[in-house]
Amino acid sequence: MQQKVKELLKKHNITLAAHYYQKDEIFDIADLTGDSLELAKKTSSLKNPLIFCGVSFMGESAKILNPSIPVYMPRLASCSMARMAEEEKVQNDIRTLKENGMDFIPVTYINSSAKVKAIVGELGGLTCTSSNAKKIVSHVLNQNKKVFFLPDKNLGQNVAKILGVKSAIIGKGNWQDADVICYDGHCSVHQLFMPEHVEFFKEKYPEIKIVVHPECSPEVCEMADFVGSTSQILNYVKEHPNDLMAIGTEYNFVHRMKRDINPNIYILSSTKPECPSMNETTIKELYDLLAAIDRGEPYNEVNVDENVKQNALKALQRMMELS
């Protein structure tokens, strides 16, 4: 089926983009691969149609940054973290910030819907990825503003700790005193990694390197030898191809690094940390979409409301300019 997919992609001059967390059957034949920031950059200059294998917010971002091309997704998979940042709840939190006299600029992780990006963009805010979150948050703080960081509380708190500033979750404790005020969301996969997992590997293999994604809890990140985005983790593994490692991030990505780069890799959890949303897309669904395009009956084309698109684009462009 992979060969049939390749033939249809070539026939219709379609570019296939796949996030690192996609299954091997899709990732291994993609034209463009990367994390959220890499794919945002790579797809923004395309001139031909795009099929994006990932989750819905990624397809939306690709369409917003490159509105002149058709963008399709084999499955409109929904990220659980993005779903936590419901538009109404975000608006309520923003009202709470204003009622408490907070002088802030919102920063939304790219793992959010186009509507949430539009809310942030309209308020002068920016998007960020795990690769550039430190730079984006620092940019806002340098303007003597507080940061309202959403939706991932862990990434927000971890970045604040790196920058040496206070963070808190909105509505909890003395949150008004924080420099980085976090929305109460999280990643269902990266929440699986616990301090006891780190302790287990460190006790069994004293020389092991613990490598985790900044969506992990602050407690886990504090215990790690390296904390980085998906692309940063990949580069770290390439730089240490023989080191014993336990890695805390999505299963497909870790499995592929173990297969292709360093066989001395363990998964940092007692359960398989497989993203259910990313794993919804299959090679059969990709083929079915291409077959429909071949018949002149395309479906799952990504479209974004014009007003939403314009404000979301502001937030994305501000990030891209700083990246």
Protein Blocks (a to p, Z undefined) as FASTA:
>chain_A
ZZmmmmmmmmnopacdddfkbcfklmmmpfbgcdfklmmmmmmmpcbdcdddddfklmmm
mmmmmmmbccddfbacddfklmmmgfklmmmmmmmmmmnopacdddddfkbcfklmmmmm
mnopacddfklmmmmmmmmmmnopacdddfblklmmmmmmmnopacddehiajlllpmbd
cdddddfklmmpcfklmmmmmmmmmmbccdddfkbcfklmmmpmbdcdfklmmmmmmmmm
mbccdddddfklmmmmmmmmmmcbccdbfbdcddfklmmpcfklmmmmmmmmmnopaghi
acddfklmmmmmmmmmmmmmmZZ
